[in-house]
Amino acid sequence: MNGQRIRIGRFNDAASRQTVYQTGEALEVDEVDHFSIVRRRVFFDDVLLVTRHRAVGTAFVGSMAIFAFVFVFIGWMCKLAKEPEAGIVCASLSVPFLLALVTRLVLKVEILTVYGRRSKAAMKVSFRKGYSRRKFEEICALVAQAQERVAAEAARRRPPFRRERKRIPCHRWRTRWKGRPSQLKRYRWNRCRSHRRPRRVMAGDGEM
């Protein structure tokens, strides 16, 4: 998919409209805000979390319920005004809204969200549940592949580990010495050169 830009979904709400595209290295989100388009990217190697869940959508359900109630109320008022034909027509206009309401409550809508370090990408899928599942698995596989590649490059550039030699304190040189007695003095000097203790000055030293 390198060099290609494929549209995979969209996310619309009351404030903005977002279109999600997939490339070989990232997900691109084009957000239409009135008269301008803002593009942001979520790179696969920067992804922290990928989620997939179902939601009803309170705004959609509420709007469909309000429209259906309005037409039913108008039909009922027409019936009270001795106009049954007009009441039936107005009440029948509420059927599409009721069907949309029931369909949303039964099927719901699936939301895929990809969280990056500095941005996120989200899209809604209403009816194609199999497509949302396949796209979720594909995005997870691309994220794992990209992060494994970055980890391998970091491990290759990392310097080799060197184990530091533990220094033996001065007060333990007697218990650790295993050489010949002729080398004891030199060993003591090399080990204790940087940890020499100050010589004690006895009372009377330096007095004439």
N, C-alpha and C positions, 0 to 999 in steps of 0.2 A: 504493500500500500504506500510505499515511499513515493512522494511526488503527487499523490492523488489526494483529493479533498472530497469526501463523501458526506452527504447530509444523512444523519442518523436519527434525528428527532427534534422536537421543539418543546418549549416551556412558555406558556402564555398565562398572564395574570392581568389584573385590572390596571397595573401601572406600566407594564412593558411587555415586549414580545421578544423571545429568545429563540434562536436557531442554533442547533448543535451540529458541528461537523467533526469528522474523524480523519486524522492524518496518520502518517507513520510514526510520529513522535509525540503527538499530543492530541487533546480535544480542544477545538476552537469554538468559542461561543460568540455569536454576533447578536448583540442586544440593540434593538431598535427603540430609541427613546425620542419620541416625537419626530424631529427632523434630522437626527444624527444617529450614526451607527457606531457602537463601541465594541471592539473586539478584544477578547482576552483568551489566554491559553492556559490549559492545565496539562503540563508535561507528565508523561507516564512515570518518569523516574522521581517525580516530586509528589506523587499521590500518597496520601496518608490513609484514606478510607474510601471504600466503595460500598454503597448501600442500595438495596432494592426492597421497597415496601409498597403496600397497597393503602390507598386513602379514598375516602368518599368525595371530598371536596364540598365543604360547607357552602361556599359561595354559589356554586352551580346548583346544588340541591335547593338552597334557599330561593334563588331566582326562579327556578322552575315551579316551586311550590307557590310562590307569589303570583306568577302569571296564571297558573291553573285556578287559583282561588279567585282571581279577578274575573275571569270569564265565567266561572260557575256562579259567582255572585251576581253578575249582570244577567245571566240566564234566569236566575231565581227571581230577580226584580222584574224581569219581563213577564214571568209567569204570574206574579202578583198583579201586574198591570193588565191582565187578561190578554196577553199576547203570547200564547204558547208556542207558536211557530218561531218567533224571534228568540224565545227562551231556549228552544231546542238547538237552534243554530249557534247561539252564543255558548251554550254548554258543550256542544260538540267541538268548539274551538279549543277547549281545554284538554282534549284527549292527547294531542302530541306532547304537550308539556308533562302530562301524567306518565306517558310512556317513557319519556326521557328520564323522569325522576325515578321510576321503578327500575329502569335499566342501569342507571348509575348506582342505585342502592344494591343491586344484585351483583353486577360485574365489578364495580369500583374502577379505579384507575391505578396503574402501577407507575411508580416514580423511581427513576434511577438517578442517583446523586454520586458524583465523584468529587471528593474533597482533596484539594491540593494544599500546599503550604501557604499560598497567598490568594488563591481563588478557588472557585468550585464551578462545576458544570452539572446541570440537572435537565432532565427531559421527562415528559409524561407520555405514557402509552395507554390508550383507552381500551382497545379491543384485541390487539395482537399480543397475547400473553406469551406465546411461544417465541416471538421476535424479541420481546424484552428479556426473556430468560437467556436466549442465545447471545444477545448483545452484552448482557451482564457478564456471562462467562468469558466472552471474547475480551472485554475490557480488563477483567481480572488477569487473564493470561498475558495480555500485553504489558500490564503493570508489573507482573512478576518477572517477565523476561527482561524488561528494561532495568529494573532494580537489581537483578542478578548480574547483568552486564556491568552496571556501575560498581557493584561490590567487587567483582572480579578485577576490574581495572584499578580500584583502590588497593586491593590486596597485592597486585603486581607492583605497584609503585611504592608500597610500604617498605622501608628499610628492614633488613633481617634483624631479628631479635638477638641481642648480645647479653649474655648473662654476666652480671657484675660479680667480681670476686669479693667475697666477704672479708673485711679487715678484722683481724684478731685484736681485741683490746690489749693494752699493755699489761694489765694485771693478770692476763690469762696465758702469757707466753710460756710459762713453765709447764702447764698441762698440755699444750699443743706441740711441744718440741719433740721431734723424733729423729733428729740428725745425730751426727757424731759430736762428742764433747768438744773437739777442737774448733768446731764451727759455732759453738754456743754463743760466744761473745759477738760475732758478726751478726748472727740471727737476731740477737737482742737489740743490736744497734739499728738494724734495718726496720724491725717491727715497731720500735718505740721512738723512732727519730722524730715523728710528727706528734707524738703524744708524751713527750718527756715531762716529767713532773718537776716542779721547782725544788731545788735542793733546800733541805731544811737548814735553817741557821740556828745553831745551838747558842744558848746563852754563854757568852764568853768568847765566841768566835770573833776574830778581828781585833780583840783587845790586846794591847801590848802589855 
